[in-house]
């Protein structure tokens, strides 16, 4: 998922944290493949875990997910505590953009 929020993605998508934890609507959760073991391991450490929780970095945008709106948990656990900002994240902003944007790649 494309996201422009400075607190998300501390591990840059390597499935080594749960800072990109999102809560999906059940109808969208059900169209996704099952999470891999490493994603489940990270979700076990996520704050506010639900039955439809996923790591946003592992959700691949498809036509079936077009228009999705996700819920962010009230808090996050960031074990990447040395203060380093991942190079791939933009400057901090309050904007969260997750709705059906296709990658330019």
N, C-alpha and C positions, 0 to 999 in steps of 0.2 A: 504494500500500500504506500502510496506517495504521502509523505507527511512533512509538514514544515513547523514542527513544534520542537523547541530546543531540549525538552526533557526526554524525548523519545529516541530510541535507537542508540543507546550508549555503546553497544557492542558492534555497531555498524552492520547489523544483520547476520552476525555469525552464530546466533542462537546461544549466546553466552550470558544473557541477562533477561530480565522480563520488563524492561522499561517501555517496550512497545506493546504491552498488554492491552488488548481491546476486547470489548464485549460485543458480540455480533447478535443481530436479531436471529431468532431460531430458524426462520425460513432461509436465511443466507448461510447460516452455519451448516445446515443440512446438505447444501450443494457442494461443500468443500470436501476434499479427501481428508481422511483421519489424520490427526497430528502425528508426526514421527515421535519416537521415544525421547529424543533430545528436547523437542519442543515441550512435551509433557513434563519433563524434568524441570525446565525453567518455569513453566506455568505453576508447578507445585509451590514455587517461591513467590508467586505474584500476589499482590495485595488485592483483595476483593474478588477472588476467583469465582467464576460462575460456570454453569453447565455449557455455556456458549462462548467461553473465553478462548482466545487464540492470541498468538504473537503476531502483531501486524506485519512484521517482516517476513512471515511465512505464508501470508495470504496473497496468492497470485491473482491479480485482477483479471477477470474474464467477463464476457458479455453477461453471464448469469449474475454477476455481482454489480452490474451497472446500476447506479443510483443508491448504492448501499450507504447507510448512515450507521456509524458505530458509536458506542458509548465508551468513554474513557473512565477507568476506575477513579475513585475519589483521591487516591494516592498511588504512589509507585515506590518500589524498592529498587534503588540504584546501588548496586554493589561496586560500581565503577567510581570509587570515591576519591580518586587522587586529583580531581578537578580538571582533568583533560577533556576538552571538547573534541569529539570525533571530527575529523577533517571533512567528512561528507555532509555534515549538517550545516544548514544555513545559519545566519545570525539569528539570535533569539527573536521570536515573534509570537504573538498570541493567536495567529491564524492556524487553523487545523484544516487541511485540505485532503479529504479521503474519498470524495465522490467521483467515481467513474472516470478518472483522468487516465488517458492512455500515455504510456511512456514514449518519449521521443526516440528511444533506442531502437 
